[in-house]
Amino acid sequence: MGAGQSRSSNTLVVPQASKALDQMKYEVAQELGIQIPQDGYYGFMATRDTGAIGGHITRKLVQIAEQQLSGNAR
């Protein structure tokens, strides 16, 4: 890989959304009773927990998009 390239193909369409997505991650984890490591290292978290967080975030984002497409504001 060249300099400055990442292996991740997950790029944000709106880079300013990064903070909002991080906030959503913490909110979902709290709702599920999952403790996110303060140091930011997820290597010790169970795959089941990280998958649950990602799944709930996806459901919420789809729900928000459906509401926007139908013309209903949050």
C-alpha positions in Angstrom: 0.0 0.0 0.0 1.1 3.5 -0.8 1.7 6.2 1.8 -1.5 7.6 3.2 -3.6 4.7 2.0 -5.9 2.7 4.3 -7.0 -0.9 4.0 -10.5 0.2 5.0 -13.0 0.7 2.2 -15.4 2.5 4.6 -15.1 6.1 3.7 -17.6 8.7 4.8 -19.5 10.5 2.1 -19.8 13.5 4.5 -16.6 13.6 6.6 -18.2 16.0 9.1 -20.6 13.1 10.1 -17.7 11.3 11.9 -18.5 12.9 15.3 -22.2 12.2 15.0 -21.5 8.5 14.1 -19.1 8.2 17.0 -21.8 9.7 19.3 -24.4 7.2 17.9 -21.9 4.4 18.6 -21.6 5.3 22.3 -25.4 5.8 22.6 -26.2 2.4 21.1 -23.6 0.7 23.2 -25.1 2.3 26.3 -28.6 1.2 25.3 -27.3 -2.4 24.9 -25.4 -2.3 28.2 -22.0 -2.7 26.4 -19.0 -0.9 27.8 -16.8 0.6 25.0 -13.1 0.7 26.0 -12.0 4.3 26.9 -8.6 3.8 25.2 -10.4 3.1 21.9 -8.9 -0.3 21.4 -11.6 -2.8 20.5 -9.4 -5.9 20.3 -10.6 -7.2 23.7 -14.3 -6.7 22.9 -16.4 -9.8 21.9 -17.3 -10.0 18.2 -20.9 -10.5 19.3 -20.9 -7.1 21.1 -19.3 -5.1 18.3 -21.6 -6.8 15.8 -24.6 -5.9 18.0 -23.5 -2.2 18.1 -23.0 -2.1 14.3 -26.3 -3.8 13.6 -28.3 -1.4 15.8 -26.5 1.6 14.2 -27.4 0.3 10.8 -31.1 -0.2 11.8 -31.2 3.4 13.2 -29.6 4.9 10.1 -32.0 3.0 7.8 -34.9 4.2 9.9 -33.7 7.8 9.7 -33.3 7.5 5.9 -36.8 6.0 5.5 -38.3 8.8 7.6 -36.5 11.4 5.4 -37.6 9.8 2.2 -41.2 9.6 3.3 -41.2 13.3 4.2 -41.6 12.7 8.0 -39.2 14.7 10.1 -37.7 13.1 13.2 
